[in-house]
Amino acid sequence: MNSKRTISILGSTGSVGANTIKVIEKHPDLYDVQVLTANENYKLLAEQAKALNAAHVVIADAKYYDDLKRALSDTDIEIHAGQEALQEITKIPVDLTMAAIVGMAGLPPLLNAIKHSNNVAIANKEPLVSAGTLVMAQASKYGTTILPVDSEHNAIFQIFEQKNRDAIERIILTASGGPFREMPLADMATVTKEQALAHPNWTMGAKISIDSATMMNKALEIIEAHILFDMPVDKIDAIIHPQSVIHSMVEYADGSILAQMGASDMCTPITNVLGWPNRIATPGQKLDIKTLSQLEFESVDDKRFPFVAMAYEAVNKGGAYCLAMNAANEIAVGAFLADKIAFTDIHKIVTKIMEKDHQKALENLNDIMEYDRVTREITESLLSS
Ligand SMILES: NC(=O)c1ccc[n+]([C@@H]2O[C@H](COP(=O)([O-])OP(=O)(O)OC[C@H]3O[C@@H](n4cnc5c(N)ncnc54)[C@H](OP(=O)(O)O)[C@@H]3O)[C@@H](O)[C@H]2O)c1
């Protein structure tokens, strides 16, 4: 009998995926890796699969199938390719799936993973923002435990007392403020990709790094917290905390504010969800409390970071506004990373999409994917106009 926990990692070649592998490699006796997936980085995928002796690999972009096959020719690892294969593979039952694909591309495999895994750790925040009700309904239908990986949501998960949820007055999400917290506003139009990618505290994938620089990341996280913890959005605040030591807080009616602290290292939340409900050792950095001289907090400047206010507006308007905000942002960030638009154009483009009517009820996965596709198309057309 296999005493190890079976695990699949969707998006294993990304930043969260690689940190998940670091945790598994520290605890080789605990995990049996079933599935690893990537979009196009077949070289790293092959290396990871060999090192972990994975049973299956999926390369979502099918044009890399032959390369991957060659790279794994001396193994009996099963090789799959294409978006459909990505969805099929998530039907393999496992104890834990780590959902670490970036963007809405992660939604269909996430829904399958929820159906076929006992626990699903979600880093992939965009599906929660765009299709949160569907994702949580799927989890409740199949009795699957959702484990939040985002450092803020993992912090809240650790300090949120379900039995006292009525006494929770506020969830306080912390935000570093990113690389442009103190830059004169007039200079923001000319920042380069390299400047925007250089996050002061965290090492992350490109898309989330840009989202952190615009603070769209916090906007997405406000919606994510609203969905994951089923809390009204007016009980969720964001506050800037440049040191990124407190990862979030929960304030209770008795005046207590519980906070979770740690190093700015994704290994901590990832180790937390991999070990859950137990606590296991992290391969990452630990916070040396003696080195802390001060913890600072400041309000979010809405002029500098207008996406945060947009998140509340999107939730309050309902319909497909959260989905539209996310879809437009994914396209605009892609255009900025491809040097097609300026940094400040990201906000202008998303605003143009949000000014349209998105009062549409999206009932199922098809409706959601179609609305997402059309919104992306409209956003693309704005880029060239
Ligand atoms: N990085 C962090 O510290 C962090 C923290 C909190 C939350 N998150 C969230 O976690 C998710 C992953 O972030 P990340 O920074 O790890 O991203 P990343 O480094 O860009 O990695 C993304 C992963 O998804 C794969 N992928 C990309 N597009 C795909 C597609 N169309 N179909 C299938 N697979 C695809 C990539 O494959 P290739 O390598 O082949 O491109 C890679 O394995 C995001 O939603 C992010 O917001 C990240």
The ligand as a MOL file (V3000), in Angstrom:
LIG
                    3D

  0  0  0     0  0            999 V3000
M  V30 BEGIN CTAB
M  V30 COUNTS 48 52 0 0 0
M  V30 BEGIN ATOM
M  V30 1 N 4.5590 33.4820 -7.8560 0
M  V30 2 C 4.0750 33.7010 -6.6750 0
M  V30 3 O 4.8160 33.9080 -5.7150 0
M  V30 4 C 2.5670 33.7010 -6.4460 0
M  V30 5 C 2.0720 34.0470 -5.1900 0
M  V30 6 C 0.7000 33.9930 -4.9870 0
M  V30 7 C -0.1640 33.6220 -5.9950 0
M  V30 8 N 0.3510 33.3260 -7.2230 0 CHG=1
M  V30 9 C -0.5730 32.9530 -8.2990 0
M  V30 10 O -0.2200 31.6390 -8.7150 0
M  V30 11 C -0.4080 31.5000 -10.1280 0
M  V30 12 C 0.9290 31.0800 -10.7510 0
M  V30 13 O 1.8390 32.1490 -10.5830 0
M  V30 14 P 3.3920 32.0070 -10.9560 0
M  V30 15 O 4.0080 33.2860 -10.5350 0
M  V30 16 O 3.9200 30.7110 -10.4230 0 CHG=-1
M  V30 17 O 3.3000 31.9840 -12.5440 0
M  V30 18 P 4.4300 31.5740 -13.5950 0
M  V30 19 O 5.7620 31.5700 -12.9350 0
M  V30 20 O 4.2260 32.4220 -14.7840 0
M  V30 21 O 4.0490 30.0410 -13.9340 0
M  V30 22 C 2.8450 29.7190 -14.5520 0
M  V30 23 C 2.7280 28.2280 -14.7980 0
M  V30 24 O 1.5490 28.0040 -15.6070 0
M  V30 25 C 1.9260 27.4020 -16.8620 0
M  V30 26 N 1.0520 27.9720 -17.8840 0
M  V30 27 C 1.0630 29.2490 -18.3610 0
M  V30 28 N 0.1000 29.4150 -19.2900 0
M  V30 29 C -0.5310 28.2180 -19.4210 0
M  V30 30 C -1.5890 27.7490 -20.2510 0
M  V30 31 N -2.1920 28.5410 -21.1470 0
M  V30 32 N -1.9860 26.4560 -20.1100 0
M  V30 33 C -1.3800 25.6400 -19.2170 0
M  V30 34 N -0.3510 26.0270 -18.4200 0
M  V30 35 C 0.0530 27.3090 -18.5110 0
M  V30 36 C 3.3870 27.7780 -17.0530 0
M  V30 37 O 4.0520 26.8970 -17.9640 0
M  V30 38 P 5.4270 27.3730 -18.7080 0
M  V30 39 O 6.4790 27.4490 -17.6530 0
M  V30 40 O 5.6720 26.2990 -19.6870 0
M  V30 41 O 5.1100 28.7000 -19.3220 0
M  V30 42 C 3.8870 27.6490 -15.6090 0
M  V30 43 O 4.0570 26.3020 -15.2680 0
M  V30 44 C -0.9210 32.8550 -10.6290 0
M  V30 45 O -2.3140 32.8240 -10.6860 0
M  V30 46 C -0.4720 33.8290 -9.5440 0
M  V30 47 O -1.3080 34.9500 -9.4490 0
M  V30 48 C 1.6870 33.3450 -7.4620 0
M  V30 END ATOM
M  V30 BEGIN BOND
M  V30 1 1 1 2
M  V30 2 2 2 3
M  V30 3 1 2 4
M  V30 4 1 4 5
M  V30 5 2 4 48
M  V30 6 2 5 6
M  V30 7 1 6 7
M  V30 8 2 7 8
M  V30 9 1 8 9
M  V30 10 1 8 48
M  V30 11 1 9 10
M  V30 12 1 9 46
M  V30 13 1 10 11
M  V30 14 1 11 12
M  V30 15 1 11 44
M  V30 16 1 12 13
M  V30 17 1 13 14
M  V30 18 2 14 15
M  V30 19 1 14 16
M  V30 20 1 14 17
M  V30 21 1 17 18
M  V30 22 2 18 19
M  V30 23 1 18 20
M  V30 24 1 18 21
M  V30 25 1 21 22
M  V30 26 1 22 23
M  V30 27 1 23 24
M  V30 28 1 23 42
M  V30 29 1 24 25
M  V30 30 1 25 26
M  V30 31 1 25 36
M  V30 32 1 26 27
M  V30 33 1 26 35
M  V30 34 2 27 28
M  V30 35 1 28 29
M  V30 36 1 29 30
M  V30 37 2 29 35
M  V30 38 1 30 31
M  V30 39 2 30 32
M  V30 40 1 32 33
M  V30 41 2 33 34
M  V30 42 1 34 35
M  V30 43 1 36 37
M  V30 44 1 36 42
M  V30 45 1 37 38
M  V30 46 2 38 39
M  V30 47 1 38 40
M  V30 48 1 38 41
M  V30 49 1 42 43
M  V30 50 1 44 45
M  V30 51 1 44 46
M  V30 52 1 46 47
M  V30 END BOND
M  V30 END CTAB
M  END
